[in-house]
Amino acid sequence: MTRPALILVFGLAGCLAGFLAFYFAGTASSRELLRQPSPELAWLKKEFNLGDADYERIVALHQAYLPGCAERCRLIEEQTAELRRLLEDASGVTHEIKAVMERRAKMRAECEAEMLKHFFDVSRTMPSEQGRRYLAWIEEQTFLRGSAMEQQHHPATHDHSSHQH
């Protein structure tokens, strides 16, 4: 092999080694979170500086919450499927369509109430300042933010000159 080819091969190998070193160093904490027993919650422990006991209580609360959440989601999806079926042949809002929409809205409200209860339960397992910060974050990230339709029609952000219906 010629000298320029050797320099190129060793240069590329050095670049690859450097990239891998930076990659593994930069992703070490994220990879560590993924190795936790409940990786979907591990970020909470880090973000809110939770001790092992607090974190374990949150994991237990989460595990207890999941089956009911899954069932509520299933019921809402059933109502959504029923609504789609009714809308296929509809030429207007019928009593049956309205009834399905009302049942689905009621299920969503029950779901949101249970979710909010769960968030309060989780916040109470944290030190009080962290619990308040968690609830503030929850308000920003979840259903309290509103749907895309609500945000689109919010009076504070509604611009009649640029918005088309």
N, C-alpha and C positions, 0 to 999 in steps of 0.2 A: 504494500500500500504506500502511496506517495505521501510525502510530508504534509502538503495542503489537505489531503483527504483525512489524514490522522488528526490534524488540527480541527477540521470540521467535525469529525465524529466525536472527539473529546469535548469540543465546544458545545455541541448539541447535548451530549450526555451531561455536561455540567449545568446547562440551562434546565434540562429536565429535572435533575436532582435538586436544583434550587427551587424550581416551581413546586415540586412535591414537598419539599421541606416547608415552604411558606404555606402551602395548602393545608398540610396536616397540622401545622402550628395554628393556623387561623381558624380551622374548623374543629379543633380539639374540644372546646366547650360544648358545641352543638352536638358533636358525636357522643359526648358523655351524657347529655340529656336524653338522647335516643336509647341509651342502654339502661335507663331507669325503668323500674317496673311499670310505671304509668307515664310513658313519654309525653303524652298529650297534656299532662299536668306538671311535668317537671319544670317547665319555664316559670310556673308560679313560685316554686321554692326559691328559685334564683332571683326573680324579679322583685319579690316581696320579702326577701331575706327570712324565709321561714325555717324554723328548726325542724328536726326530724319528726317530732311528735305532732306539731301543727300540720306538717305536710301529710303524715299518715292519716290524720283525721280527715283532711280534705280528700285524699284518695278514697277513703271509706265512704264519705258522703257522695262523691262522684259515682262510685260503683253502685251505691244504693239508688241513685237518681236515674241512672241510665235505662233500666228496664221500663220505667214509667214514661220516660221521654220517648223511647222507641215506640211504645204503644200509642202515645198521643200523636206522634208523627205518622204512624200507620193510619190512624183514624182520619187525620186531616187529609192524607193522600187519597183515602177512599172517597171522601167528600169531593175532592178536586177531580178525581176520575169521574164521579157521578155528574158533576157540573159540566165537565167536557162532553160527556155523553149527551146530556140534555141540550147543550149548546149546538151540537152538530146539526140538528134539524130545526132549531128555534129561529123564529123571525122576530122575536121580541121577548121581553122578560115575562115569563109565566109565573103563576103562583108556585109551581114546583121548583123552578129555577131559584126563585126568591127564597123558598124554604131551605134548599140545599145551601145557598149562600149564607143564610142565617145560622144554620147548623155548623157550617165550616167556620164562620166568624166566632161563634161561641166556643168551638173547640180550640181555635187559635188563642182566644182570650184565656181559656183555662190553661193552655200550654204556657202562655206568657206568665200567668200568675204562679204556676208551679216553678217555672224557671227563675222568676224573681225571688220566690221563697228559697230556692236552692242557693241563689247568689247571696242572700242575706245569711243563710246558714253557713256558707263558706266564709263570708266576711267575719262572722263571729268566732271562727276558729283561729283567726289571725290576731296578732297584737292590734290594739284598737286603731292606731294611726295607719297601719298597713291595711286594715279592714276598710277604713274610710277611703283610702287611695284605691283599693280594689273596686269598691262600689262606684267610685267616680269613673274609673276606667270602664267598668261594665256598662254604665249609662251611656258612655260614648260609643261603645262597640256593639251594642245589641239592639234589641227592638225599640228601645227608647229613642234611638236615632231616627226612627221613622222609615217608611218604605221609600223607594225611589219615586213613586208617584206623589207621596206626601211632600218630599223634598222639592220636587219639580213645581208643585203648586203652592209652596210656602210663600206667604205674602212678602216676607223680607227678601227673598231671592227671586221673586217673580218680576220679570222684565217684559212688559207687554210688547215692546218694540222688536225684540229679537226672538220671542218665543212663539212657536207655531203649534197649533193643536192638530 
